[in-house]
């Protein structure tokens, strides 16, 4: 049986997790929509990052450059597909959070939100920050440097993921009777 404090905390954290999951869902939905409807803008970004044509042109690094337009465009389409999939997963998680009382969906919403948020972290952490930023030396480009935005998105998503997980931990806590042995020794 939960005490009133844990139930209130759990409910508040659950609502916060729902709202923040919805905000991330809205964000990545708009990003994917923008990349689909304004394909050329970020296509140029991906092409320049992969071609490494605005970096310091260090010969020791330039062998990493991908100059094939076909490969560059395939990479960009893969990013859009990943963004769209993450958006759909997070929108579904948000819907489950909203309906959790009627369908017992909080645990399912939490699992789905976790999947979607991890998809975002992989995209921005591994894709843009590590691969784009380090492997393709995006940090060297004055015009096409997206490392700061990638880090911002990675960290924001990580905070939401922590809150989603915390809401599950708190909702699983139960009140213990006074004087119950907690296993700790004096």
C-alpha positions as CSV (number, residue, x, y, z in Angstrom):
1,X,0.0,0.0,0.0
2,X,1.5,3.4,-1.0
3,X,1.4,6.2,1.4
4,X,-0.1,9.5,0.3
5,X,3.3,11.2,-0.2
6,X,4.6,8.5,-2.5
7,X,1.3,8.5,-4.5
8,X,1.4,12.3,-4.9
9,X,5.1,12.2,-5.9
10,X,4.4,9.3,-8.3
11,X,1.5,11.1,-9.9
12,X,3.4,14.3,-10.2
13,X,6.5,12.6,-11.7
14,X,4.2,10.6,-14.0
15,X,2.6,13.7,-15.3
16,X,5.9,15.4,-15.8
17,X,7.2,12.4,-17.7
18,X,4.1,12.5,-19.9
19,X,4.4,16.2,-20.6
20,X,8.1,16.1,-21.3
21,X,7.8,12.9,-23.5
22,X,5.1,14.8,-25.4
23,X,7.4,17.8,-25.8
24,X,10.2,15.6,-27.2
25,X,7.7,13.9,-29.5
26,X,6.5,17.3,-30.8
27,X,10.1,18.4,-31.3
28,X,11.3,15.3,-33.3
29,X,8.0,15.3,-35.3
30,X,8.6,18.9,-36.4
31,X,12.2,18.1,-37.2
32,X,11.2,15.1,-39.3
33,X,8.4,17.0,-41.0
34,X,10.8,19.9,-41.8
35,X,13.4,17.5,-43.3
36,X,10.7,15.9,-45.4
37,X,9.0,19.1,-46.6
38,X,12.3,21.2,-46.9
39,X,14.5,18.3,-48.0
40,X,17.2,20.5,-49.6
41,X,18.2,22.6,-46.6
42,X,19.5,19.8,-44.4
43,X,20.5,17.7,-47.4
44,X,23.2,20.4,-48.0
45,X,24.2,20.1,-44.3
46,X,24.6,16.3,-44.5
47,X,26.5,16.5,-47.8
48,X,29.0,19.1,-46.4
49,X,29.5,17.2,-43.2
50,X,30.1,13.9,-44.9
51,X,32.3,15.5,-47.6
52,X,34.4,17.3,-44.9
53,X,34.8,20.1,-47.4
54,X,34.6,22.9,-44.8
55,X,37.0,21.3,-42.3
56,X,40.7,22.1,-41.9
57,X,41.4,19.7,-44.8
58,X,44.0,17.7,-42.8
59,X,45.3,15.0,-45.1
60,X,45.4,12.6,-42.2
61,X,41.6,12.9,-41.8
62,X,40.4,13.5,-45.3
63,X,40.4,9.8,-46.2
64,X,37.2,9.6,-44.1
65,X,35.3,12.0,-46.4
66,X,32.3,10.6,-48.3
67,X,31.9,12.4,-51.5
68,X,29.4,10.2,-53.3
69,X,26.2,12.1,-53.6
70,X,24.3,8.8,-53.6
71,X,25.8,7.7,-50.3
72,X,25.4,11.2,-48.8
73,X,21.7,11.2,-49.8
74,X,21.1,7.7,-48.6
75,X,22.6,8.7,-45.2
76,X,20.3,11.7,-45.1
77,X,17.2,9.6,-45.9
78,X,18.3,7.1,-43.2
79,X,18.4,10.0,-40.7
80,X,14.9,11.1,-41.7
81,X,13.5,7.6,-41.5
82,X,15.1,7.3,-38.0
83,X,13.7,10.7,-36.9
84,X,10.2,9.7,-38.2
85,X,10.3,6.3,-36.4
86,X,11.4,8.0,-33.2
87,X,8.6,10.5,-33.6
88,X,6.0,7.8,-34.1
89,X,7.2,5.9,-31.0
90,X,7.2,9.0,-28.8
91,X,3.8,10.1,-30.1
92,X,2.5,6.6,-29.2
93,X,4.1,6.8,-25.8
94,X,2.5,10.2,-25.2
95,X,-0.9,8.9,-26.1
96,X,-0.4,6.0,-23.7
97,X,0.7,8.4,-20.9
98,X,-2.5,10.4,-21.6
99,X,-4.7,7.3,-21.4
100,X,-2.8,5.6,-18.6
101,X,-5.7,5.7,-16.2
102,X,-8.2,3.9,-18.5
103,X,-5.8,1.3,-19.9
104,X,-3.3,0.8,-17.2
105,X,-0.9,2.1,-19.7
106,X,1.7,3.9,-17.5
107,X,4.2,1.0,-17.6
108,X,3.7,0.6,-21.3
109,X,4.0,4.3,-21.9
110,X,7.2,4.3,-19.9
111,X,8.6,1.4,-21.9
112,X,7.7,3.0,-25.2
113,X,9.0,6.4,-24.1
114,X,12.3,4.7,-23.1
115,X,12.6,3.2,-26.6
116,X,11.8,6.5,-28.3
117,X,14.1,8.5,-26.1
118,X,16.9,6.1,-26.6
119,X,16.4,6.4,-30.3
120,X,16.8,10.1,-30.0
121,X,20.0,9.7,-27.9
122,X,21.4,7.3,-30.5
123,X,20.6,9.8,-33.3
124,X,22.1,12.8,-31.6
125,X,24.8,11.2,-29.4
126,X,26.2,8.5,-31.8
127,X,25.0,10.0,-35.1
128,X,25.6,13.7,-34.9
129,X,27.9,14.1,-31.9
130,X,30.3,11.1,-32.3
131,X,30.1,10.2,-36.0
132,X,29.4,13.7,-37.5
133,X,31.3,15.7,-34.9
134,X,34.4,13.5,-34.4
135,X,34.7,11.0,-37.3
136,X,33.8,13.6,-39.9
137,X,35.4,16.5,-37.9
138,X,32.2,18.5,-38.1
139,X,33.5,20.6,-35.1
140,X,36.1,22.1,-37.5
141,X,33.5,23.7,-39.7
142,X,32.4,27.2,-39.1
143,X,29.3,26.9,-41.3
144,X,28.2,23.3,-40.9
145,X,29.0,22.6,-37.2
146,X,26.0,20.9,-35.5
147,X,27.9,19.6,-32.5
148,X,26.3,22.1,-30.1
149,X,22.8,21.3,-31.2
150,X,23.5,17.6,-31.0
151,X,24.8,17.8,-27.5
152,X,21.8,20.0,-26.5
153,X,19.4,17.5,-27.9
154,X,21.3,14.5,-26.4
155,X,21.3,16.1,-22.9
156,X,17.7,17.3,-23.1
157,X,16.6,13.8,-24.1
158,X,18.7,12.2,-21.4
159,X,17.1,14.4,-18.7
160,X,13.6,13.3,-19.9
161,X,14.7,9.7,-20.0
162,X,15.9,9.9,-16.4
163,X,12.6,11.5,-15.3
164,X,10.7,8.7,-17.2
165,X,12.7,6.1,-15.4
166,X,12.4,7.9,-12.0
167,X,8.6,8.0,-12.4
168,X,8.6,4.2,-12.7
169,X,10.8,3.8,-9.7
170,X,8.7,6.0,-7.5
171,X,5.5,4.5,-8.6
172,X,6.9,1.1,-7.6
173,X,7.7,2.1,-4.1
174,X,5.5,1.0,-1.3
175,X,5.1,2.4,2.2
176,X,6.7,0.3,4.9
177,X,5.1,-0.2,8.2
178,X,6.8,1.8,11.0
179,X,9.6,-0.2,12.6
180,X,9.9,-2.6,9.7
181,X,13.3,-4.2,9.4
182,X,15.0,-2.7,6.4
183,X,17.9,-5.1,6.6
184,X,20.3,-2.4,7.8
185,X,22.4,-3.1,10.9
186,X,22.9,-0.6,13.7
